[in-house]
Amino acid sequence: MWKFFVLSAIGIFMFFVPITIGEKNTIPLDHMVSWLRAEIPAVLPYYALALIAAGAAYPWVSGTWKRNVTTTVFSVLRVVGLVVGIMLVFKLGPAWLFEDDMGPFLFNALVVPVGLLVPIGAVFLALLVGYGLMEWVGVIVRPFMVPVFKTPGRSAVDAVASFVGSYSLALLITNRVYLEGKYNRREALIIATGFSTVSATFMIVVAKALDLMEHWTLYFWSTLVITFLVTAVSVRVWPLSREPEEYAEGATPQPEVDHEGSRWAAAWQAAKGTVAADPGVGRTILANFRDGLLMAMAILPSILSVGLIGLVLAKYTPVFDWLGYLFYPITWAMQIPEPLLVAKAAALGISEMFLPAALVTESAMSVKFVVAVVCVSQVIFFSAMVPSLLGTQIPISIPRLLVIWFVRVAISLILTIPLALWLF
């Protein structure tokens, strides 16, 4: 059982223990990515482009492009992403593509970090989820997770991973556990759309942009609590409440069971069973690394195509002005200052979670607080999270994702506005 203690501890350290190196305080995995970006900056665009090219070719070579309409559309969009990637790396194309908040933002702030984070994270993910920790945690916290979120106890590891790590890492965990038969489809979707939000590192960027750093602790804990409250409500609302409880094709279902007797003893037995089934550390790490590479290949071209479409619509069309009217009745009825602006900002988050902050930099503190919380608690955004989710094997359609997004934003506004008006 040394593997349970030593390898799980390394996984916990890499994902969950922020340390300060230089002036940056973040998890070790993020430090590794930052170090690579600083040491080999000239190589990274070509590394990312190679992953994008492989990702664009993969569905056509493997034949998965014809699985259903969604995969066909996204297979085409991956090719579009490759074209955009080539244009950005080799400085070809129209001037608008090279504006700071368009192509360069997508490539430098999302594509390169995710392209490094997912494969490297997959190596340490093998240690975090492969040696009994998820099973041990699952047995201990099952009495809380099942009634509140309708997910297994082991999903608590996913929830924490997204807040301290990244949605891409959390989705990597969710996909891996789903394919192993330890989550059914409904549970995997609840976890993917309810917990896989941006990390605390991203939240700091939002807080800085909106002058909320002096209220950082309040903002962080409010956002964490509201995000999980929204998830607890949304799992009881269509479409998540009606998702089938079927398992991944070819997977052996391994649902959690409620143990009698000592919960601690049952947790220890569950961990021992997982360690006993280990095929070998090297083989486990290699399998996870391969999964991480495949997921990065799926995500990166989609970020460039889907993300760019979202940014273009946000910048050059009134689409999000119109979408804002969906939330205007809520913001107006709850008497937040500038209700139409808040409604538009809430709608804008579907394209890219940073964009709402840019709309309200000059607004009242209560408005800034609401927008800062909602852009995180909405979870779903098209520039990166949606391509990441569609890069997994968890079945989901775009229309259903949009409904889940609407439900999350509406509940987030209802919970956050009274708190903001009370605080500020």
C-alpha positions in Angstrom: 0.0 0.0 0.0 3.0 2.3 -0.2 1.7 3.3 -3.7 -1.5 4.6 -2.1 0.4 6.9 0.3 3.4 8.0 -1.8 1.9 8.2 -5.3 -1.4 9.8 -4.2 0.6 12.3 -2.1 2.6 13.3 -5.2 -0.6 13.7 -7.1 -2.2 15.8 -4.3 1.0 18.0 -4.1 1.0 18.6 -7.9 -2.7 19.4 -8.2 -3.7 20.9 -4.8 -0.9 22.5 -2.9 -0.1 26.1 -4.1 3.5 27.1 -3.6 5.4 30.3 -4.2 8.2 30.4 -6.7 9.5 33.8 -7.5 6.5 36.1 -7.1 3.9 33.6 -8.4 1.8 31.5 -6.0 0.1 28.6 -7.7 0.0 24.8 -7.9 3.3 23.0 -8.9 1.8 21.8 -12.2 1.1 25.5 -13.2 4.7 26.4 -12.2 6.0 23.6 -14.6 4.0 25.0 -17.5 5.1 28.6 -16.7 8.8 27.4 -16.6 8.5 25.6 -20.0 6.8 28.8 -21.5 9.7 30.9 -20.2 12.5 28.5 -21.2 11.4 27.5 -24.8 9.0 30.2 -26.0 10.2 29.9 -29.6 9.4 26.2 -29.8 5.9 26.3 -28.3 3.9 27.8 -31.2 5.2 25.0 -33.4 4.5 22.4 -30.7 0.9 23.7 -30.4 0.5 23.8 -34.2 1.7 20.1 -34.4 -1.0 19.1 -31.9 -3.6 21.2 -33.8 -2.7 19.5 -37.1 -2.8 16.0 -35.5 -6.1 16.9 -33.9 -7.6 18.2 -37.1 -6.5 15.0 -39.0 -7.5 12.5 -36.3 -11.3 12.3 -36.8 -10.9 11.9 -40.6 -8.1 9.3 -40.3 -9.9 7.3 -37.6 -13.4 7.6 -39.2 -15.0 9.1 -36.0 -16.1 12.2 -38.0 -19.2 10.3 -39.2 -20.4 9.1 -35.7 -23.2 11.8 -35.5 -24.0 15.3 -36.6 -22.1 16.9 -33.7 -18.9 15.0 -34.4 -19.1 15.9 -38.1 -19.6 19.6 -37.4 -16.7 19.6 -34.9 -14.5 17.6 -37.2 -14.9 20.4 -39.8 -14.4 23.0 -37.1 -11.1 21.3 -36.2 -9.9 21.8 -39.8 -10.9 25.5 -39.6 -8.9 25.7 -36.3 -5.9 24.3 -38.1 -6.2 27.0 -40.8 -6.5 29.7 -38.1 -3.5 28.2 -36.3 -1.3 28.3 -39.4 -2.3 31.9 -40.1 -1.4 32.9 -36.5 1.9 31.1 -36.3 3.1 32.2 -39.7 1.5 35.8 -39.5 -0.8 35.4 -42.5 -4.3 36.8 -42.8 -6.4 39.9 -42.1 -5.4 42.6 -39.6 -8.5 42.0 -37.4 -7.3 38.4 -36.7 -4.1 39.8 -35.1 -5.8 42.3 -32.8 -4.7 41.6 -29.2 -8.1 40.4 -28.0 -8.7 38.0 -31.0 -6.2 35.5 -32.4 -3.2 36.3 -30.2 -5.4 36.1 -27.0 -6.8 32.7 -28.0 -3.3 31.3 -29.0 -1.2 32.7 -26.2 -3.6 32.7 -23.3 -5.5 29.5 -24.0 -4.0 27.2 -26.7 -0.3 27.2 -25.6 -1.1 26.8 -21.8 -3.8 24.1 -22.4 -1.5 22.3 -24.9 1.1 22.0 -22.2 -1.1 21.6 -19.1 -3.2 18.7 -20.4 -0.5 16.2 -21.4 1.8 17.1 -18.4 -1.2 17.0 -16.1 -2.2 13.6 -17.4 1.1 12.1 -16.1 0.4 13.3 -12.6 -3.3 12.5 -13.0 -2.3 8.9 -13.2 -0.9 9.2 -9.6 -3.9 11.1 -8.3 -6.7 8.8 -9.6 -4.9 5.5 -10.2 -3.9 4.4 -6.7 -7.0 4.4 -4.5 -7.3 8.1 -3.5 -10.6 8.7 -5.4 -12.1 5.5 -4.0 -11.0 6.4 -0.5 -12.4 9.9 -0.7 -15.5 8.6 -2.5 -16.5 6.3 0.4 -15.8 9.1 3.0 -17.8 11.9 1.4 -20.5 9.9 -0.3 -23.2 10.8 2.4 -22.7 14.5 1.3 -22.2 14.2 -2.5 -25.0 11.9 -3.3 -28.0 13.8 -1.7 -26.7 17.3 -2.6 -25.2 16.8 -6.1 -26.6 13.3 -7.1 -23.0 12.3 -8.0 -20.7 9.7 -6.4 -18.4 10.6 -3.5 -15.3 10.3 -5.7 -16.5 13.3 -7.7 -15.4 15.5 -4.8 -11.8 15.1 -6.2 -13.0 16.5 -9.6 -14.7 19.5 -7.9 -11.6 20.5 -6.0 -9.3 19.9 -9.1 -11.2 22.4 -11.1 -11.0 25.2 -8.5 -7.3 24.8 -7.7 -6.2 23.4 -11.1 -8.1 23.9 -14.3 -11.3 22.9 -16.1 -9.2 21.0 -18.6 -7.6 18.9 -15.9 -10.9 18.3 -14.2 -12.5 17.2 -17.5 -9.5 14.9 -18.1 -10.3 13.3 -14.7 -14.0 13.1 -15.4 -13.5 11.5 -18.9 -11.0 9.0 -17.5 -13.3 7.9 -14.7 -16.4 7.8 -17.1 -14.5 5.5 -19.5 -13.6 3.2 -16.6 -17.3 2.8 -15.8 -17.1 4.6 -12.4 -19.4 7.4 -13.6 -22.6 6.9 -15.6 -23.5 9.4 -18.4 -25.7 11.6 -16.1 -23.1 11.8 -13.4 -20.3 12.6 -15.8 -22.4 15.4 -17.3 -23.3 16.8 -13.9 -19.6 16.9 -12.9 -18.4 18.2 -16.3 -21.0 21.1 -16.4 -21.2 21.7 -12.7 -17.7 21.5 -11.3 -15.3 22.0 -14.2 -15.0 25.8 -14.0 -12.0 28.0 -14.3 -9.3 27.8 -11.6 -8.5 30.2 -8.8 -5.6 31.5 -11.0 -8.1 32.6 -13.6 -10.3 34.1 -10.9 -7.4 36.3 -9.8 -7.2 37.8 -13.3 -10.9 38.7 -13.2 -10.5 40.1 -9.6 -7.6 42.2 -10.7 -9.4 43.6 -13.8 -12.4 44.6 -11.6 -10.5 46.0 -8.6 -11.8 43.1 -6.4 -8.4 42.0 -5.0 -9.0 43.9 -1.7 -12.1 41.7 -1.3 -10.3 38.5 -2.7 -11.2 36.1 0.1 -14.8 37.2 0.1 -15.0 36.9 -3.7 -13.3 33.5 -3.8 -15.5 31.9 -1.2 -18.7 33.5 -2.5 -17.9 32.2 -6.0 -17.1 28.7 -4.8 -20.2 28.4 -2.6 -22.5 29.9 -5.3 -21.0 27.7 -8.1 -21.7 24.6 -6.0 -25.2 25.8 -5.0 -26.1 26.4 -8.7 -24.9 22.9 -9.4 -27.1 21.5 -6.6 -30.1 23.2 -8.1 -29.4 22.6 -11.8 -29.1 18.8 -11.3 -32.8 18.8 -10.4 -33.8 20.8 -13.5 -34.1 19.6 -17.1 -32.0 18.7 -19.1 -29.6 17.2 -16.4 -32.4 15.7 -14.4 -33.5 13.6 -17.5 -30.1 12.4 -18.7 -29.9 8.6 -18.9 -27.9 6.7 -16.3 -26.1 4.6 -18.9 -22.4 3.8 -18.9 -19.7 4.3 -21.5 -19.8 1.8 -24.4 -17.5 -1.1 -23.6 -17.0 -0.1 -19.9 -17.7 -2.3 -17.0 -20.1 -0.4 -14.7 -18.5 0.2 -11.3 -21.0 2.3 -9.3 -20.2 3.3 -5.8 -22.0 1.2 -3.1 -23.1 2.4 0.3 -21.1 0.4 2.8 -22.3 -0.9 6.1 -20.2 -0.7 9.2 -17.2 1.5 9.6 -16.9 4.0 6.7 -13.2 4.4 7.3 -12.6 0.6 7.1 -14.7 0.5 3.9 -12.7 3.4 2.4 -9.4 1.5 3.2 -10.7 -1.7 1.5 -11.8 0.3 -1.6 -8.3 1.9 -1.9 -6.6 -1.5 -1.4 -8.7 -3.0 -4.2 -7.7 -0.3 -6.6 -4.0 -0.6 -5.8 -4.2 -4.4 -6.1 -5.5 -4.0 -9.7 -2.6 -1.7 -10.8 -1.0 -3.0 -14.0 2.3 -1.1 -13.1 3.2 2.5 -12.6 4.9 2.9 -15.9 2.0 1.4 -17.9 -0.5 3.5 -16.0 1.4 6.8 -16.6 1.8 5.9 -20.3 -1.9 5.2 -20.7 -2.8 8.5 -19.1 -0.2 10.5 -21.1 -1.7 9.1 -24.3 -5.2 10.1 -23.2 -3.9 13.6 -22.3 -2.3 14.0 -25.8 -5.5 12.8 -27.5 -7.5 15.2 -25.4 -5.2 18.1 -26.2 -5.4 17.3 -29.9 -9.2 17.5 -29.7 -9.3 20.7 -27.6 -6.7 23.0 -29.3 -8.1 23.2 -32.9 -11.6 23.7 -31.4 -10.5 26.5 -29.2 -9.2 28.4 -32.3 -12.3 27.8 -34.4 -15.2 27.9 -31.8 -13.4 30.5 -29.7 -12.7 32.8 -32.6 -16.3 32.5 -33.8 -17.5 33.5 -30.3 -15.1 36.5 -30.1 -16.0 37.7 -33.6 -19.8 37.5 -32.7 -19.1 39.4 -29.4 -17.0 42.1 -31.0 -18.7 42.7 -34.4 -22.4 41.7 -34.0 -25.3 42.6 -31.7 -25.9 38.9 -30.9 -25.0 39.2 -27.2 -27.0 42.4 -26.9 -30.0 40.4 -27.9 -29.1 37.5 -25.7 -28.8 39.9 -22.8 -32.6 40.4 -22.9 -33.0 36.8 -21.8 -31.6 37.8 -18.3 -32.9 41.4 -18.2 -36.1 40.5 -16.4 -34.0 39.0 -13.6 -31.5 41.9 -13.3 -34.3 44.5 -13.5 -36.6 42.8 -11.0 -33.7 42.4 -8.5 -32.8 46.1 -8.8 -29.1 45.8 -9.5 -27.6 49.1 -10.9 -27.3 49.1 -14.7 -29.6 46.0 -15.1 -29.3 45.9 -18.9 -25.5 46.1 -18.8 -25.3 43.2 -16.2 -27.7 41.2 -18.4 -25.5 41.7 -21.5 -22.3 40.9 -19.5 -24.0 37.7 -18.2 -24.9 36.7 -21.8 -21.4 37.5 -23.1 -19.8 34.9 -20.8 -21.0 32.1 -23.1 -18.3 33.1 -25.7 -15.3 33.7 -23.3 -15.4 34.0 -19.5 -13.1 37.1 -19.4 -15.2 39.2 -21.7 -17.9 40.2 -19.2 -15.3 41.8 -16.9 -14.2 44.1 -19.8 -17.8 45.5 -20.0 -18.1 46.6 -16.4 -14.7 48.0 -15.4 -16.2 51.5 -14.8 -19.4 50.2 -13.0 -20.5 50.2 -9.3 -18.8 47.6 -7.0 -22.0 45.6 -6.7 -22.2 45.3 -10.5 -18.5 44.2 -10.7 -19.0 41.6 -8.0 -22.1 40.1 -9.7 -20.4 39.9 -13.1 -17.1 38.5 -11.5 -19.1 35.7 -9.7 -21.4 34.8 -12.6 -18.7 34.6 -15.2 -17.2 31.8 -13.1 -20.3 30.1 -11.8 -21.8 29.8 -15.4 -19.0 27.2 -16.0 -19.8 26.8 -19.7 -18.0 29.0 -22.3 -17.2 28.4 -25.9 -13.7 29.7 -26.2 -12.2 26.8 -24.2 -14.5 24.8 -21.8 -16.9 23.6 -24.5 -14.2 22.4 -26.9 -12.5 20.7 -23.9 -15.8 18.9 -23.1 -16.4 18.0 -26.7 -12.9 16.6 -26.8 -13.9 13.9 -24.2 -16.0 10.8 -24.9 -18.8 12.1 -22.7 -21.9 12.4 -25.0 -23.5 15.9 -25.1 -25.1 18.1 -27.7 -24.6 21.8 -28.2 -28.4 22.7 -27.7 -28.4 20.9 -24.3 -25.2 22.6 -23.3 -26.9 26.0 -24.1 -29.9 25.1 -22.0 -27.6 24.1 -19.1 -25.7 27.4 -19.5 -28.9 29.4 -19.4 -30.1 27.6 -16.3 -26.8 28.2 -14.5 -26.6 31.9 -15.4 -30.2 32.5 -14.3 -29.7 30.8 -11.0 -26.3 32.5 -10.5 -27.9 35.9 -11.0 -30.7 35.1 -8.5 -28.3 34.0 -5.8 -25.5 36.6 -6.4 -27.4 39.9 -6.8 -29.0 40.0 -3.3 -25.5 39.1 -1.8 -23.8 41.9 -3.8 -26.4 44.5 -2.9 -26.1 43.5 0.8 -22.3 43.6 0.7 -21.8 46.7 -1.3 
